[in-house]
């Protein structure tokens, strides 16, 4: 398993966790947390502590996702070749002759 595959798996897991944390948050209009029984008056740990935890975990996961994406660029296997474009190399380009244009033919019948 390559390093890029490991980064890709970590990116998918962190993105999924970030989606879950965002969906559970309770916005002003009530979020998904109220659908799962979090909308009642009995909340474990209090509203402020839950909001702080969800806010910190959202920023942490978003930062981690950004770092993983940037690091995965370093881990991409480029096949040992240089990243320079070969289109501008004059030494390695092969010149091919242009195809000859088709000659017009007079196969059409004259108009009567």
Secondary structure as a PSIPRED ss2 file (coil, helix, strand):
# PSIPRED VFORMAT (PSIPRED V4.0)

   1 X C   1.000  0.000  0.000
   2 X C   1.000  0.000  0.000
   3 X H   0.000  1.000  0.000
   4 X H   0.000  1.000  0.000
   5 X H   0.000  1.000  0.000
   6 X H   0.000  1.000  0.000
   7 X H   0.000  1.000  0.000
   8 X H   0.000  1.000  0.000
   9 X H   0.000  1.000  0.000
  10 X H   0.000  1.000  0.000
  11 X H   0.000  1.000  0.000
  12 X H   0.000  1.000  0.000
  13 X H   0.000  1.000  0.000
  14 X H   0.000  1.000  0.000
  15 X H   0.000  1.000  0.000
  16 X H   0.000  1.000  0.000
  17 X H   0.000  1.000  0.000
  18 X H   0.000  1.000  0.000
  19 X H   0.000  1.000  0.000
  20 X H   0.000  1.000  0.000
  21 X H   0.000  1.000  0.000
  22 X H   0.000  1.000  0.000
  23 X H   0.000  1.000  0.000
  24 X H   0.000  1.000  0.000
  25 X C   1.000  0.000  0.000
  26 X C   1.000  0.000  0.000
  27 X C   1.000  0.000  0.000
  28 X C   1.000  0.000  0.000
  29 X C   1.000  0.000  0.000
  30 X C   1.000  0.000  0.000
  31 X C   1.000  0.000  0.000
  32 X H   0.000  1.000  0.000
  33 X H   0.000  1.000  0.000
  34 X H   0.000  1.000  0.000
  35 X H   0.000  1.000  0.000
  36 X H   0.000  1.000  0.000
  37 X H   0.000  1.000  0.000
  38 X H   0.000  1.000  0.000
  39 X C   1.000  0.000  0.000
  40 X C   1.000  0.000  0.000
  41 X C   1.000  0.000  0.000
  42 X C   1.000  0.000  0.000
  43 X C   1.000  0.000  0.000
  44 X C   1.000  0.000  0.000
  45 X C   1.000  0.000  0.000
  46 X C   1.000  0.000  0.000
  47 X H   0.000  1.000  0.000
  48 X H   0.000  1.000  0.000
  49 X H   0.000  1.000  0.000
  50 X H   0.000  1.000  0.000
  51 X H   0.000  1.000  0.000
  52 X H   0.000  1.000  0.000
  53 X H   0.000  1.000  0.000
  54 X H   0.000  1.000  0.000
  55 X H   0.000  1.000  0.000
  56 X H   0.000  1.000  0.000
  57 X H   0.000  1.000  0.000
  58 X H   0.000  1.000  0.000
  59 X H   0.000  1.000  0.000
  60 X H   0.000  1.000  0.000
  61 X H   0.000  1.000  0.000
  62 X H   0.000  1.000  0.000
  63 X H   0.000  1.000  0.000
  64 X H   0.000  1.000  0.000
  65 X H   0.000  1.000  0.000
  66 X H   0.000  1.000  0.000
  67 X H   0.000  1.000  0.000
  68 X H   0.000  1.000  0.000
  69 X H   0.000  1.000  0.000
  70 X H   0.000  1.000  0.000
  71 X H   0.000  1.000  0.000
  72 X H   0.000  1.000  0.000
  73 X H   0.000  1.000  0.000
  74 X H   0.000  1.000  0.000
  75 X H   0.000  1.000  0.000
  76 X C   1.000  0.000  0.000
  77 X C   1.000  0.000  0.000
  78 X C   1.000  0.000  0.000
  79 X C   1.000  0.000  0.000
  80 X C   1.000  0.000  0.000
  81 X C   1.000  0.000  0.000
  82 X C   1.000  0.000  0.000
  83 X C   1.000  0.000  0.000
  84 X C   1.000  0.000  0.000
  85 X C   1.000  0.000  0.000
  86 X C   1.000  0.000  0.000
  87 X C   1.000  0.000  0.000
  88 X C   1.000  0.000  0.000
  89 X C   1.000  0.000  0.000
  90 X C   1.000  0.000  0.000
  91 X C   1.000  0.000  0.000
  92 X C   1.000  0.000  0.000
  93 X C   1.000  0.000  0.000
  94 X C   1.000  0.000  0.000
  95 X C   1.000  0.000  0.000
  96 X C   1.000  0.000  0.000
  97 X C   1.000  0.000  0.000
  98 X C   1.000  0.000  0.000
  99 X C   1.000  0.000  0.000
 100 X C   1.000  0.000  0.000
 101 X C   1.000  0.000  0.000
 102 X C   1.000  0.000  0.000
 103 X C   1.000  0.000  0.000
 104 X C   1.000  0.000  0.000
 105 X C   1.000  0.000  0.000
 106 X C   1.000  0.000  0.000
 107 X C   1.000  0.000  0.000
 108 X C   1.000  0.000  0.000
 109 X C   1.000  0.000  0.000
 110 X C   1.000  0.000  0.000
 111 X C   1.000  0.000  0.000
 112 X C   1.000  0.000  0.000
